[in-house]
């Protein structure tokens, strides 16, 4: 994988997302009869500009971002200024930028689903952990069991399990075909609605394609912390999903080279851990025995157009729920949950390196969606802050907030955002410099 090419495409995707954001503001402002003095690509100083009507369309020296400059942005006395418009007009102009990003994300994610893309799929999925007090535990399902079929339908990916289980009528039992210790057996259970997941589930944690069955005591892997029940997710940033994929990664390493092994520990947690080992030159990890799901490989798939559009819209609609669920991770590991452009670039490289170049389109959609949702945060000077002010003034039947209150709010918000940008950038740089990864 050409990392330089991925980085260039990432920067281009970020640039396009920012331009679409500003285009949303520009078009809505023009329709609202607000005077737009300049629409600029890049950050000043200006290289050149072309005047069309009352607007200058400029290209600027710093090739990052874009901007829209309206007349009298904070002065309602200026004719045709945004500040002089009513609260609902201003609300429409402010929300147009984030909505443009969300629309772009919808198009990109739908296109990603409609085009061939790489997925890991196997002849079943291995249960990593069973959740207490859920149907899987009551039915006797154990870690290491492989779910082959649900209701007679073969399962190859985690999404197969989610969609089949959630489509079952409430109160109805389903049949699972399991493989345990080389033998097949059926179990019946009734899915349970999960308030956290907002869907019916059976109560198994992170279905994957391998599990560590034995680690010799005293071996380097044991001393490093690898234990039976752990699932190996990646080695040196490359996904591990089959014996062939593991041996392929290990063959690419030199004897004596340090390996970074990302594992999901046994014990019911969804927090990955990183284990450092010295490669001994073999095609397996010394002292470790593993069980695998047969037939697991990377396959090319695509969805019908109608399904791709449905999945693209569904992803966007579910994003607020995913953000709420990520709050514990933000508190526990803010360096993984809160990332800036540098971290997003590193994440893009990891995902594309692990899953293929087709995921560039997916990441471009995520970038645009993230930019739009971040700007909806109700903190001045973000768009969400302007929307909040407009909503408050609309509720006051157009009565303006005092200039002093607005200056204070914008000052506090600006200081907060600068501090956040500094902290997130520092975290991204530290992760990059120290060789840290997202473990994908």
N, C-alpha and C positions, 0 to 999 in steps of 0.2 A: 504494500500500500504506500503510495506516494504521499507522505505526511505534508510536504510543502503544498501540494495541490489541494489537499483537504483544508489546510489553513486558508489558502487563497479563496476557495469556494465559501468557507465559513465567513470570512470578512465580507465577501460580496453579498452573501445572504443577509448579514447584519445590516449592511449598507442599504440594500433594497427594502428591508423591513422599516428602517428609519425614514426612507423617502416616502414609502406608502403612508406612514404615520402622518408626515407633514402634508402630503397630498390630501388626506382626509380633512385636515384643518383648512387647507387652502381652498378646496372646492366648496366646503360648507360656508366659509367666511365670505367667499364671492357671492354665493347664492343669498346670503343674508345682507348683502349690500354693504359689507364691511370693506373699507379700503385696504387692500394688501399692497404694501409698499415694496416688498421684496420676497421672492421665493428663491432661497439659496441652496445649492448643493455643495456640501463641504462646509468647513468652518472658516470665517474670515481670518486673514485679509483676502479681499476679493482679487481674483485674477482677471476676470472680465465679466461683463454683464450686458444683457440686451433688454432694452425697454420695450414693452408692449403695452400700450395704453398707459395706465398709471402704475404698472408693476414692473419692477426690474427682475429679470431671471438671471441669476448669477452663478458662476462657478468659482469656488474659493480654494485657497491654498492648502488647507488641511483636509485631506481626502477622507473625512470621517463625519457622517451625519448629514443633516439637512435642517433647514429652519424656515419658518414663515414669520415675517415681520409686518405687523399691521400698524395702521396709524393710531397714535395715542393709545398704546396698549393698556396703560393704567390711568388714562386721563379721560374721563367721560365728557369733558367739555370740547374735545377735538371732534370736528364733524366726521361722521361715518367711522368713528372708532369702535372697536369691539367693546371697550369699557362703557361706551355710551349706549349700548344696546340693552334691551330688557333681559331679565334673568333667564328666561326660557330660550332666547336666541343664543345667549352666551353658553348656556348648558349644551345646546346642540353643537356649537362650534368646538367646545372642549371635548365632548364625547366622540366626535367624528374621527379623531386620530386613533384612539384605542380600537374603535369599531373597524377602522380600515385594516388595522393589524389583525384583528380577529377574523375578518373576511379573508385576508390573504392566507392566514393559517389554515382556514377551512379549505381553501382551494389547494394548498400545498399538501395537506394531510390526505385529502381525497385523492389527489393525483398519486401520492405515494402508495395508497392502498390499491389503486387501479393498475399501477405498473408492477411488473415482476419485482419481488423483493425476497431477501433471504431470511429464512426462519430456521430455527433448530427444531426438529421434530423426530420422534422415535416411535417405536412400537409399544407405546404406553408411557406412563410417567411414574417416577418413584416418589413415594411419600417420604418427606424429610422429617416431619414431626406431626404429631396428632394433638389437637387442641383439647384440653380438658372440658368435660361436660358438653361435648358436641356429639352428633350422631356417629361420626367415624370412630370415636373412642368406645361408645356403647356397642357398636357392631364388631369390635375387636380388631379393627384395622391398626397396623403397627408401622413404625418407621422402618423403611426398607421394603415394604410391600410395593408392588408395581400395579397400578391401575391400568388394566388393558382395555376394558370396555365399560360404558355406563349405559344401561338400558339398551344393550345390544349394539351401541354405536362405538366404534374404535376411537380411542383418544390418542392424539399425537402431540398436542400442545396444551399448555395451561389454559388457554382461552377455550379449548374444547370442553374441559371440565366445567369452567365457569358457565358457559352458555348452555350446556346440556342440563346441568343441575338447576340453574335459575329458570329454565323453561318449564320445569315440572310443576304441575298443579299443586297448590298448597294442600298439605295433609296426605299426599300420596307417597307411598314408598317407592324407592327405585332399587334396581339390582346392579351391583358392581361386580365385574369379573376381575379377580386379583391373581397375581402370580406371587407365590411366597415359597422361598426355598426350592424353586424349580417346579413347584406344583401349582395348578390352577384351582381356584375355589371361588364360589359366589357368596356374596353377603348382601343383605337387604337392610336399608335404612331410610329414614324419612328426613330430607333436608330441613334445616332450621334457618329461619330468617335471622340475619345478623344486622343489628342497628348500625354497627360501625361500617360494614361493607355495603349496606343498603341493598342486599340481595340475599337469596337463599344459598347457604353453603353447607358442606358436609363436615368441615372442621379439620382440614389438613393444611399444614403450613409449607409453603414454597415447594411445589412439585418440581423435581429436578431429574437429572439423568444419571446420577451416581451417588454412592454413599460409601464412606470408609467403613469396612467391616472389621479390620484388625490393624493395630499398630504395635510393632514389637517394642516392648519396654527397653529403654536404653538406646534406641535408635535415634539418629539425629532428628527425624520427624517427630518422634515422641517428645524429645527434649525441647523441641521448638513449640510444642503445644497441640499438635494434631492428635485427635482422639477418635475412637469408633463413634459412628453416628454423624460425624462432620460430612459436609458435602463440599467437594472441591469445585469452585466456580471458574477460576482462571489461574494461569501461570504466566507471569511477566506480561499481563495485560491481554493474553490470548485465551479465549473461552475454551474450557475443557468440558466435553460432553460425551466422549466415547474413548475407549482404549486407544484407538488410532489417533484421535486428536491430541491425547496426552503424550503419546510416544512421539508424535510429530513435533510438538513443542519442545520436548526434551532433546530430541535429535538436533534441533537448531541451536542448542546451547553448547558452549564449550565446558569441558570438565573443569571444575573449580570455580565456575561462574556462579554468582549469587542468584537465587531464584526468589521471586516474590509470589507466594501462593495465597490467593484470596479464597477463604473458606467461609461457609455458613456453619457455625458451630451447632452441635446438638444442644437441646435444652429449651426449645421453643422460642428462641429469639430470631428476629429477622435482621439483626445487625451483623454485618460481615466482619471478619477479622483477617488480618494480613500476617502471614507466617514467612519468615526468611530462612532459606535453606541454601546450602552449597551443593551444586549439582555434581554428582559423582560420575557422570558420563554415561549412565545407563538410560534405558528407555522407560523406566518406571521409577517411582519414588521408593528408595530403599526402605525395607521394613514395613511397607504399607500394602495391605490387601484391600481391594475395592470391588464393589458390585456395580454393574452397569445395566442400563436399559438397552436391549438389543435393537439394532437397526437405527440408532440415532445418528443423524447427519444434518448438514445444512442443505435445505431445499429451497428452490425458487417457487414462489407462489404469487398469485394475484387474485383480486376479487372482482366480481362483476361491477360495472360502473355504479349501479344503484346501491349495491352493498358498500362500495368504497365511499360514496357520498354519505351514506348513513353512518358508517364508522367514523368518518372525519367529523361529522356533526356531533356524534356521541362523545368523542374524545374531548371536544371543546366544552360541551355541556357538563361533562364530569370533572373538568379541571378544578372548579371551586371546591368540590368534595375532596379531591386529591390534595389540594393545598391545606385544607383543614386537617386531613389525616397526617400530613407531613409536619404539623406543628411540633409533636414530640421529638421528631428528628432535628428540627430547627433548634430546639432547646438542647438536645443531647449532643448533636454534632453540627453546629452551624457552618463549619467549613465545608460540609458536604451538601447541606440543604440550601445555603445562600451562596450563590456564585455570581460573578460579574462577567464581562466579556471575555476576560482571560480564562476563567474557569469554564465558561461555555465553549470556548475554542478547544480546550483540553478534552472536555467531555465529548465533543464532536469527533475529535481524532480517535478517542478510545472506541466509541460506538461504531464508527465507520471501519476502523481497523479490525474490530471483532466480527462485524456483521455484514460488511460489504458496502460498496460505494452508493448503492441505492438508498441507504439510510441518510445520505446528505439531504435528500428532499424532506425526509421526516424531521431532521434536526432544523432545517430552514423553517418548517412550520412551527416547531417548538419555539424557536427564536422569536418569530413574529408574534406568536401567542403570548410568550413571556413578556415581550416589550409592551404589548397592549394591556395586559393585566396589571403589570407594574405601574403603568401610567394611570390606572383606575384607582390606585391607592389614594384615599382622601387626605393627602398631605400637600399643601402648597410648597413649591411652585409646580408640582405635577398637575396633569390635567384633572385628576381626581380632586385636587384641592380647589381648582377653579369651579368644578362641578358642585362641590360642597357649598362654596360661597353662593353660587347661583341658586341652588336649592333653598338655602337659608333665606336669601332675599326674595325668592319666589313665594316661600311660605309667609313672608312678611308683606306680601302683596306689593312687591317691588321696592320696598323701603331699603335703602342702601345701608350696608355696614359702614361704620366710621372708618375713614382713611387710616386712623391710628391703629385700630384693631386689625385691619388688613395688613398694614406694614409689619406689625408684631407677628401675625400669623405667618407671613411669608418669610420673615427673618428666622423665626424658630424652625420652620420647615426646611429652609435652605441649609441651616446649620446641621440639622439632623441628617439630611440627605448627603451632605458633604462628608460627615462623619461615617455614615453607612458605606459610601463609596470607598473611602479610605480603608476602612476595616475589611471590606469584601475584597478589594484589590490586594491588600496585604496578605490575606488568607490565600487568595489564588496564586500569588507569586511565591509564597512560602511552599505551597503544595507542589508547584512546578519545579522550584529550585531543589527541593529535597527529594524529588522523584516520587512523590505521593501520587496515587491513582484513585479513581472512583470505584475500581474493582468490578468493572463490567466485562 
